[in-house]
Amino acid sequence: MKCSHQANSLVPTKNGFFCNAHGSSFTLEGKVKNPPATGNLKEYKLEITADTVNVMV
């Protein structure tokens, strides 16, 4: 989880994700709520089975 502004690590919150470096925030779906983030968070396809979750990179 890296901010789209300068790739700083994000902090998960109950309402989404927050960047401590410059104050950007994102919804739980990864959409920009507050700049200076320049774009939404990267999405990954998941493959879910009965007992595993695979992240497709």
C-alpha positions as CSV (number, residue, x, y, z in Angstrom):
1,M,0.0,0.0,0.0
2,K,1.8,3.0,-1.3
3,C,0.5,6.5,-1.9
4,S,0.2,7.5,-5.5
5,H,1.8,10.9,-4.7
6,Q,5.3,9.9,-3.6
7,A,5.0,6.2,-2.8
8,N,4.9,6.6,0.9
9,S,3.4,3.9,3.0
10,L,-0.2,4.2,3.9
11,V,-2.0,3.7,7.3
12,P,-5.2,1.7,7.2
13,T,-8.1,3.4,9.1
14,K,-11.8,2.3,9.6
15,N,-12.7,4.7,6.7
16,G,-9.9,4.0,4.3
17,F,-6.2,4.7,4.0
18,F,-4.1,7.7,5.1
19,C,-0.7,9.0,4.1
20,N,1.2,10.6,7.0
21,A,3.7,12.2,4.7
22,H,1.5,14.8,3.0
23,G,-2.0,14.1,4.2
24,S,-3.5,12.3,1.2
25,S,-6.4,10.0,2.0
26,F,-8.2,7.2,0.1
27,T,-11.5,5.4,0.4
28,L,-11.7,1.7,1.3
29,E,-12.1,1.1,-2.4
30,G,-8.8,2.9,-3.1
31,K,-10.2,6.1,-4.6
32,V,-8.5,9.4,-3.8
33,K,-10.4,11.4,-1.2
34,N,-7.9,14.2,-0.5
35,P,-4.9,15.3,-2.6
36,P,-2.0,15.6,-3.2
37,A,-2.4,12.0,-4.2
38,T,-2.3,11.9,-8.0
39,G,-4.4,8.8,-8.7
40,N,-6.3,5.9,-7.1
41,L,-4.5,3.0,-5.4
42,K,-3.3,0.1,-7.5
43,E,-5.8,-2.8,-7.8
44,Y,-5.0,-6.5,-7.8
45,K,-7.1,-9.3,-9.1
46,L,-7.8,-12.0,-6.4
47,E,-8.4,-15.7,-6.9
48,I,-10.4,-17.0,-3.9
49,T,-11.0,-20.7,-3.2
50,A,-12.4,-22.5,-0.2
51,D,-9.2,-22.3,1.8
52,T,-6.9,-19.8,0.0
53,V,-6.7,-16.3,-1.4
54,N,-4.2,-15.7,-4.2
55,V,-3.2,-12.2,-5.2
56,M,-2.5,-12.1,-9.0
57,V,0.4,-9.7,-9.6
